[in-house]
Amino acid sequence: MSNSQDNKLDKLSNAKVTEQSSKAVSKKQETAIEVAKTKSVKDMVLWALAMVALIASTLVNSYLPGYWQPANDIWVRLAIIIGLIVFAIVCLALTNQGRAFKTLLSDSGVELRRVTWPTKNETLKWTWLSILGTILLGTLIWVLDMLFNQVMRILIGG
C-alpha cells in the first residue's frame, strides 16, 4: 500500500513540476515579447548608430580613398567595412529587440531538440518519391507543351 501511495505522490509531484515549468516557459515567452515591444532612448540611439554604421560601410569603398590616403589599400577598406558591420551588429544586439532575438534563438534551439527526425529509410523513401514526382510532373508539362505547340502550328498555319 505504501508503494502505491509513493507512486501517487511521485506522479503528483511530477505533475506539479511540469505545470510550474510550463508556466515558467510561458512567462519567459511573454517577457521576451514584452521586451521586444519596449522602446527606450537607449534603443533609439543604438538603432541610429547601427543604421549610420551600415550606411557608412556601403560608402567606404567609394568615398573614403578620396579623403584618406591609407584607404587606397583594399585591405584597409575591407577592415573598415567589416569593423563597421560588426559595430552595427553589436549595437543591435544591445537593444531590447536584440535581447528578445537572442531569447528567440535559444527557444528555437530547445524546439529543435524536441523534433522527431525521420529515420534513414523514411528519408530515402520520401526522397525517391519526390524525385519520381518531379520527373512525372516535368514529363507532363513537356507533353502539354508539345501538344500546345502542335495546336498553335495548326491554328496559325505554320
N, C-alpha and C positions, 0 to 999 in steps of 0.2 A: 504494500500500500504506500510505503514511503517513496518507492521508486516512481510510481505514477504521479504522486504529488510533486516530486522533484522534476519530473518531465513537464508537468503542467507549469510549474514555476519557471523552468527554463524557457518554455515556449512563450510565456507571458513576458518575461524579461527581454527575450529576443524581439518580440513584437514591439515593446516599448522603445528599444534601441533603434529598431528600423523606423518607427514613427518619428523619433527625435531626429534621426539622421536625415529623413526626408524633409522634415521641417527646416533643418539647418540648410539643406541644399536649396530649398525654395527661398529662404531668407537671403541666401548668398546671391541667387539669381536676381531677386528683387533689388538688392543693394547695387548689383552691377548695373542694372538698368537705370536705377536712380542716379548712380554715379555718372553714367554716360549722359544723362539729361541735365545734370547740374552745370551751370555756367558760372565762371568767376573771371575776375580781371586777369588773374594769372593765366588762365586758359586762353583768353583772347590774345594776350601778349605772346604766349608761346605759339599759338596758331599763326599770328602775324609774322613772327620771326621765322617760323618754318616755311611759310609761303615766300617770304623775301629770300631766304636761302635757296629754295628750289628755283625761283625765277633767276636769281644770280647765277646759279650753276648752269643754266641754259645760256646765259650771256657771256660767261667767262671766255669761252673759246673764240668768240667773235671780237669782243671789245678789249679785253684785258691786255693782249700783247701790244696794242697801240699806246697804252698808258704806262705799262710797267715792263721794263726790259727783260727781267728774268722769265716773264711769262711767254717769251718766244719759244722756250723749250716745251715740247709736248708733254714731258713727264711732270713738269711743274704745273701746267694747266690741268692735267689729269688728277694730280694730287689735290689741287684746289677744288676741282669738281667733286671728287669723292669726299673730301672733307666737308663741303657744303651739304651734300646729301646726307652724310652721317649726322651732321649737326641738326638738320631738319628732322630726321627720324628720332633723334634723342629728344628734341623739343616736343614732338608729337607724343612720344612715349610718356612724357612727364605731365601731360594733360589728363583731366578726368576721363576723357574718352579713350585715351591711351591705356589707362589703368583698366577700364572696362574691357578693352580689346584683349589685354593680357589675360583677364579672367575668362573671357570667351575662349581663348586658345587653350587654356588649361582645362576648361569644361569640355571642349571638343576632344582633347586627349583622353579624358575619362570616358566619354561616349564611344570613342574608337576602341577602347579596351573591351567594351560591352558587346561589340559587333560579333555576330556569329558568321565567320568567314566560311565560304564554300570549301568542300573537300577538293582534292585534285581531280577526282573522277567527275564531280559536278562541273568543275571549271572546264575540263576538256569537252564534256558533253555540250554545254551551252556555247562554248566557243565554236565547235563544229556546226552546231545548229545555226549560229549567227552567220558563219561563213556560207553555209548552204543557202540560207535565206537571202543573203546578199547576192549570191550568184543567180538564184532564181528570179529575184526582182530585177537584176540587171538584164537578164535574158528577156524577161517580159517587156521591159522598156525598149530594148533593142528591137524585138519583134514588132512592137507597136510603132516604133519609129520607121522601120522598113515599110510597114503597111501604110502608114500615113504618107510616106514619100511616094509610094505607088499610086495612092488615091490622088495626090496632088498632081502627079505627072499625067494621070488620066484626065483630070479636070482642066488643067492648064493646056494640055495637048502637047507636051514636050517630049 
